[in-house]
Amino acid sequence: INLDLFLFTLIAGLIIYWFMSRKKAEPIPEFKQAPSTRETSFIEKMKKTGRNIVVFYGSQTGTGEEFANRLSKDAQRYGMKGMAADPEEYDMCELSRLAEIDNSLAIFCMATYGEGDPTDNAQDFYDWLQESDGELNGVNYTVFALGNKTYEHYNAMGVYVDKRLEELGAKRVFDLGMGDDDGNLEEDFVTWREQFWPAMCEHFGVEASGEDSSIRQYELKEHNDINMNKVYTGEFGCLKSFETQKPPFDAKNPFLAPVIVNRKLNKAGNRHLMHLEVDITGSKIRYESGDHVAVYPTNDTAIVNKLGQILGVDLDTVISLNNLDEESNKKHPFPCPTTYRTALTHYLDIIHPPRTNVLYELAQYATDPKDQENMRKMASSAPEGKALYQSFVLEDNRNILAILEDLPSLRPPIDHLCELMPRLQARYYSIASSSKVHPNSIHICAVLVEYTTKTGRLTKGVATTWLKNKLVADNGHKSTVPMYIRKSQFRLPFKASNPVIMVGPGTGIAPFMGFIQERGWLKEQGKEVGETVLYFGCRHKNEDYLYQEDLEEAEKTGVITKLNVAFSRDQEQKVYVQHLLRTNKEDLWRQIHTDNAHIYICGDARNMARDVQTAFYEIAEELGGMTRTQATDYIKKLMTKGRYSQDVWS
């Protein structure tokens, strides 16, 4: 008995010891930087550096951050000092202390992402606002919202922040600005900003310093004898993270996934639709059907080389752009030291038409006074200037190279150009596979973007052109794609027995390939699986019927209970998915109203998602005996309950 007791005590002791020491024993992964002594109090930082304006940004694709930087730079022109700040890096419950700083103001540039959600970096701030009952008396604020009218929840985040701050006692000193990316977001911002600053001058009793010249944010340092092992070659977070890959993988540490399949999906026609599969074996990456895969593309080498030629620069010069504001958290505009070639290939967006502030800042380098005047005019809010920017830059779709080619007197220093260019962003694709069936690979379905602009230039989509060229070589050499996963709310019902109605024309089919695979897998597991109905649409049956064999096979085996396909151009009258919904209205109404079906829509937000929603309203009116208002409320309720989900883009 004593021996038993002794062993029992020993084992119990060891278990307790193991539990206690387990926390300490986990090795700290080397690639994680040691906790920095970064200041998390923006108030202390503002006091220390004599600033009175803080511009917070909620940004998913970099535009919100760009606008915040422009506003904080503006402050200098009005004799004030501003700082742009990522709410994720600071303790936002300190907002109430802003009143401790004289003439202080908080500006919020808030983008809305997905279905009215906050951007990733503003999620914690959003949660804090919802839970907070803090007193924000004495805090001055204004909000500029970034959104897109084609989406259901237009500017939801900006509207919420504006309303919530007032509820918490803060004082709105200038009206909410509404930016619409479906129209002209840049113009909306410029117009708001041109009215905002004079109002602020009046509010704070200051005068514009008239210092309208260009204010550089970074200074150039050329490295002549640097060890090339210290130079960034396209990585985002840690140097050499592409050579030595260590999980966890995320936006700052993407995984280089080898491309194992890259095939053309359409049988004919002049478009190129493609199916890619990337290998995630050994990466510890987990995904669910409905998630997005984010990939980091690179720019076309031909365009990068042309920029080097036109500016007469050796692109392989190793440089750093160092922030002149030593207190800033952002030491460089992109990973430095690096070469101009790497910056223009991996880090900078050189394809989108430049925003007005870029033209304004570069105008000083144009030797022809007419060019200089036009560039400055385009950045003003004068109707004539706005019209010129709209036609010359936006409608003619001129990127920075096209502008340099068409304005021969403009030859800016390349370092200033690199400072002003926005960052090249990750591109999101709905995953076209299920991890239950494909745990070690992720499937992507995309269409090559290619068109000729009004000036006769062929413009190619950065990411889709890059993906198309990720060929699988026979010699064993594998092309890789830097990627990470972004979780989504687009999820199959928790109960497999719920019917599923999927509407996804064109590449909107992508997430439904994952859903169909998963429903098939659930069936194989012996689960009771509800009706699985797909509405797909394309132009011609013999051209772009994507995944035709897979879908017809799934219908044959009963995984898809009903496959409805609209071929829009195979007959005189165009037929779209919404027409097929109306044809099957009785079935649909039973599935939705009686059987608790979940509805999923994926694809184009501008027309398709709207038309499909209208079709559902009409079905609810006709078969549910509702008025349009009641039908609208009925569908909105389904959205709130998570039974009507959209994964749309414009």
FILUMPA-451263 format. One record per residue (C-alpha): z, y, x; residue in one letter. Coordinates in steps of 0.1 Angstrom, whole numbers, plus 2048, in hexadecimal, padded with zeros to 3 digits. Each point is the difference from the previous one (the first is absolute). Example, Ala and Ser with C-alpha at 12.3 -4.5 7.8 and 13.67 -1.06 7.14 Angstrom:
84E7D387BA 7F982280ES 
//
This chain:
800800800I 80981781DN 7DF7FA810L 7EE8077DFD 8148207FCL 7F880A824F 7DB7F97FCL 8008127DEF 81181F810T 7E87FF81EL 7E17FE7E9I 80D81C7E9A 80881581FG 7DD7FA80EL 7F080A7DFI 8158207FEI 7F8808824Y 7DB7FA7F9W 8008177E2F 81381B813M 7EA7FE81FS 7DF7FB7EDR 7FC8257FAK 804808825K 7EC7E480EA 7DF80B7F1E 7EB80D81DP 7F38237FDI 7DA7FE800P 7F481281FE 7E58147EFF 8188117E9K 809821810Q 825806805A 80F8157E4P 7F582380BS 81781E7FFT 7E880F7E8R 81081B7EAE 8027F47DCT 80E8217F4S 7E38177F9F 81981C7F9I 80F7FD823E 7DD80080EK 7F681E7ECM 81F81380BK 7FC7F6825K 7DB80B800T 80381F7EAG 7EA7F37E4R 80380A7DBN 7E47EC7F0I 7FE7DA7FFV 7E17EF7F2V 8067DC7F5F 7E37E97F9Y 7FA7E07EDG 7E07F480ES 7ED7DE7FFQ 7DF80980FT 80A81D816G 7F481D7E9T 82380A7F4G 80C800824E 7E281580AE 80781A7E5F 82580180AA 7F6807824N 7E981C7F5R 81B8107EBL 81A7FE81CS 7E6810818K 7FA81B7E6D 82480B800A 7FB80D823Q 7E68187F3R 81A80E7E8Y 81A80681AG 8147E17F5M 8057DE811K 7F77E07F0G 8017DB807M 7EE7E27F0A 8177E37F9A 7FC7DC7F5D 81C7F97E6P 8037DD80EE 80D80D821E 81B8177F2Y 81F7FE7EBD 7F380F7E0M 8238047F0C 80481D817E 7E88147EAL 81E8117F0S 80980F822R 7DF813802L 81281E7F0A 813804821E 7E180D810I 7F58247F7D 7DF8057EEN 7FB7DA800S 7E67ED7EDL 7F67DC7FBA 7DB7F87F8I 7F77DD7F4F 7DC7F3805C 8027E17EAM 7E47E77FCA 8017E67E4T 7F67DD809Y 7F57E17EBG 80C8027DCE 814820802G 8157F481DD 80E81381EP 7EF7FB821T 8117E7818D 81181B814N 80E8127E2A 80E7E17EEQ 82480680DD 7FF8257F7F 7F37F67DDY 81D7E77FCD 81981B80BW 7F28197E7L 8047E77E4Q 8237F7809E 80D82180CS 8168177ECD 80381781EG 8028267FBE 7E181180EL 80B8247F7N 7F381A818G 7E37EA80BV 7DE8107FDN 7E27E97FCY 7DC7FC7F6T 7EA7E17FCV 7DB7FA807F 7F57DF7F0A 7E37EA80DL 7F07E87E7G 7E07F67EFN 7F88077DBK 7EE7DF7FBT 8217EE802Y 8177FB7E3E 81E810811H 7F081F80EY 817811819N 81F7EE7F2A 814802820M 7FA826805G 8088077DCV 8207EB801Y 80D810821V 7F98237F1D 8137F87E0K 81C7ED810R 80981A81AL 80381A7E5E 8177E87ECE 8167FD81FL 805826801G 7E680A81AA 7EB81F7FAK 7DA7FD7FDR 7F381F812V 7DB7F87FAF 7ED7EC7E6D 7F77DC805L 7DD7FC810G 7EA7E47F3M 7E77F2818G 7E47EA7F2D 7EE7EA818D 7E67F67E5D 7F6825800G 805814820N 8237FA80EL 7FA81881DE 7F681C7E9E 81F7FA7EAD 81680281FF 7F081F80FV 8028127DET 8247F77FBW 80980A824R 7EF8217FEE 81580A7E2Q 8207EF80EF 804814820W 7FD8237F1P 81A7F57E6A 8177F481CM 7FC820813C 80B8137E1E 81C7E87FAH 80E802823F 7F7824805G 7EA7F981FV 7DD80C80AE 7E47EB80DA 7FE805826S 7DA8017FDG 8007E681CE 7E27ED7F2D 7F47F2821S 8017DC807S 8227F280AI 7FE7E1815R 8197E57F9Q 7FA7EA81FY 7F7806824E 7E87EB814L 80B7ED81FK 7E57ED813E 80C7E2815H 7EB7FB81FN 8137E4812D 8127EE7E4I 8077DB800N 7E87F27E5M 81C7E87F4N 81181F7F3K 7E280B7EBV 7FC7F97DBY 7E17ED7F7T 8027FF7DAG 8247F47F9E 8168147E8F 8247FA808G 8097F0821C 7E980181EL 7EF7DD806K 80B7F57DDS 7DC7F27FBF 8047EB81FE 8237F27FAT 8037FC7DAQ 8237FE7F2K 80A7FE7DCP 80A8107E8P 7DD80F7F9F 7FD8217EDD 7ED821800A 80D809823K 7FC7DD80EN 7E17F07F0P 7F77DB806F 7DE7F9810L 7F37E67E8A 7E17EC80CP 7E38007E8V 7F87DC7F7I 7E78067E4V 7E881D7FAN 7E47F87E6R 7E98147E9K 8097FA7DCL 7E280E7EEN 7E07EB7FEK 7E881E7FEA 7FE8257FAG 80381D819N 826800802R 8167EC817H 81E7F07F0L 8167EB818M 81C7E7800H 8167FF81FL 81D7E9809E 81980981BV 8187E8811D 8258087FEI 80D7DF80FT 820805814G 8048257F6S 81D7F97E8K 7EC8177E7I 8087F77DCR 7EB80D7E2Y 7FE7FB7DBE 7E28007E9S 7F98247F6G 80D810821D 7E9816815H 7F67FA824V 7FD820815A 7E880081DV 7FB81A81BY 7DA805806P 7F081281ET 7E581A7FFN 7DC7F9809D 7FA802826T 7DF8127FBA 81181D7EEI 81C80281AV 7E680181DN 7EC81B7EEK 8208157FDL 8067FC825G 7DC80A808Q 7FF81E7EAI 82180D80EL 7F67F7824G 81F7EC806V 8097E1814D 80F7EC7E5L 8137EA818D 81681C80CT 8257F67FBV 81381B7EDI 8208077EES 80481B7E5L 82480A802N 8128137E3N 80882480BL 81E7FE7E9D 8187EA815E 8177FB7E2E 7E67F07EBS 8037DA7F8N 7DA7FE803K 7FA802826K 7DB7F97FEH 7E58017E4P 7F77DC809F 80D7E781AP 7FE80F823C 7F67FE81CP 7DE7F37F6T 7DC808805T 7EA8177EAY 7EB7E17F9R 81E7EC7F3T 80C81D7EBA 7DE8067F0L 7FB7DA7FBT 8237F47F4H 81581D7F7Y 7EC81D7F0L 7ED8037E0D 7DE80E80BI 7ED7F47E1I 80F8137E3H 7F48247FAP 819816813P 8198157ECR 7FE8267FFT 81C80581AN 7EC7ED81AV 7E28177FAL 81781F801Y 8107F6821E 7E07F6811L 7ED8207F4A 80C81381FQ 7EA7EA817Y 7DF8087EEA 7EC818815T 7EA80A7E4D 81381A7EBP 7EE7F47E0K 80D7DC805D 82380E808Q 7FF8147E0E 7F47E37EAN 81B7E880EM 81B8197F9R 7F28087DEK 8007DB7F7M 8267FF807A 80781E7E9S 8077FF7DBS 7E48187F8A 7E87F17E6P 7E3804818E 8127EE81CG 80B7E47E9K 7DD7FB7F4A 7F37FF824L 81A7E580AY 7F87EC7E0Q 7DA800808S 7FE800826F 81D7E8807V 8087EC7E1L 7E07FC7EDE 7EB7FC81FD 81B7E980DN 80180E823R 8187F0818N 80B811820I 7E27F3814L 7E880D7E5A 811822801I 7FD802826L 7DB7F57FEE 7F881A7E5D 81481D810L 7F27FF824P 81581E80AS 8217ED7F8L 80C7ED81ER 8267FE7FFP 8167F181BP 8047DB7F7I 826801803D 80281A7E5H 7E97EC7EAL 8157E0806C 8208147F7E 7F180B7DEL 7EF7DF7F5M 8157EC7E7P 80B7DD80AR 7EA7E27F8L 8117EE7E4Q 8057DB7F8A 7EA7F37E3R 80F7EB7E4Y 7EF7E27F1Y 80D7EB7E3S 8067DD80EI 7E77E77F2A 8157E1807S 8217EF7F6S 81A7F881BS 8087E07EDK 7DD7F3807V 7F9814820H 821806812P 7EF806822N 7E38167F6S 7F98207ECI 7DF8057EEH 7EF8227FCI 7E38097E9C 7EF821807A 7DF8127FBV 7EE81281CL 8008267FAV 7E081080CE 7EC81E7F3Y 7EA81C80BT 80E8237FDT 7ED81F7F4K 7F9809824T 7EE7DF805G 81C7F0815R 8097DC7FBL 8267FE7FAT 8127DF803K 8227F77F4G 8187FD81EV 8137E17F5A 7E47ED7EFT 7E780581CT 81B7F5819W 8097E17EAL 7DC7F67FCK 7FC7FF826N 81F7EA805K 7EA7E1806L 80D7DD806V 7F07F6821A 7F67DD808D 80C803824N 8248007F4G 805826805H 81280D7E2K 7FE8237F2S 82280D7F5T 80C8187E5V 821814804P 8117FA7DFM 8218007EDY 80A7F97DCI 80981A7E5R 8147F17E3K 7F48097DDS 80C7FE7DCQ 7E17ED7F6F 8107DF7F9R 7F97E17EBL 8187FB7E4P 8217F0809F 7FA7E67E5K 7E17EC808A 7FC7F87DBS 7F88257F8N 7DB8057FAP 7EE81681AV 7E38177F8I 7EE80D820M 7E681B800V 7EF805821G 7DB80A804P 7F0802822G 8187FE81DT 81C8047E6G 7FE7DA7FFI 8147FE821A 8247FC7F4P 7F57E97E4F 7F27E7819M 8247FE80CG 80E7FE7DDF 7E77E47F6I 8097EC820Q 8258047F7E 7FC7F67DCR 7EC7E180CG 81C7F8818W 81B8037E5L 7EC7E97EAK 7FF7E681CE 825803803Q 8027F57DCG 80B8227F3K 7F680A7DDE 7E781C806V 7F58187E5G 7DC80B7F8E 7EF80F81ET 7E48177F5V 7E9813817L 7E881D7F8Y 7E980681EF 7E2817802G 7E3806818C 7DC80E7FFR 7EB7E0800H 8097DB7FDK 7E87F681CN 80B81C818E 82580A800D 8127E67EBY 81D7FD81AL 8117DF805Y 7EA7F17E4Q 8047DC80CE 826803804D 8048107DDL 7EA7E77EEE 8127E3811E 82280F7F6A 7F48027DCE 7F37DC801K 8227F480CT 8128147E5G 812818819V 7ED81C7F0I 8017FB7DAT 7E58197F9K 7E7810818L 7EF81F7F2N 7E6811816V 7ED8217F8A 7DF804813F 7FA8257FBS 7DC802809R 7F17DE7F6D 7F580D7DEQ 7F48217EFE 82380B7F5Q 81A80281BK 81D7E87FAV 822806811Y 8227EF7FFV 80D8167E5Q 7E47F57E9H 80B7DB805L 82480A7F8L 7F580D7DER 7EB7E17FAT 81F7EA805N 8188187EEK 8107E67E9E 8097E981DD 80C81D815L 81780E7E4W 80F7DD7FAR 8077FC826Q 80F823803I 8138047DFH 80B7DC7F9T 7FF7ED821D 80F81A818N 7E1802817A 801815820H 7E1816805I 7F3809823Y 7E5819809I 7F1804822C 7E381580DG 7F28237FAD 81A8197F1A 7E781C7F7R 7EC7EE7E5N 8077DB7FDM 8278017FDA 7FD81C7E7R 7E67EF7EAD 8137DF801V 8208127F5Q 7ED8107E3T 7F37DE7F6A 8247F37FEF 80A81F7EBY 7E37F87E8E 80A7DC7FDI 8248097F9A 7F48197E5E 7E87E87EFE 8147E0801L 82380F802G 7F98197E4G 80C81D816M 7F7824804T 7F280B822R 82280F809T 8127DF7F7Q 7E67EC813A 80581681FT 8267FC7FDD 7FC7DB7FCY 7EC7FD821I 818818812K 81D7E97F5K 7ED7E280FL 7FD814821M 826808800T 8077DB7FAK 7EA7F681EG 7E77EF7E8R 7E3818807Y 7FB804826S 7E5813812Q 7F47FE824D 7E581B800V 7EF818818W 7E881D7FDS 
//
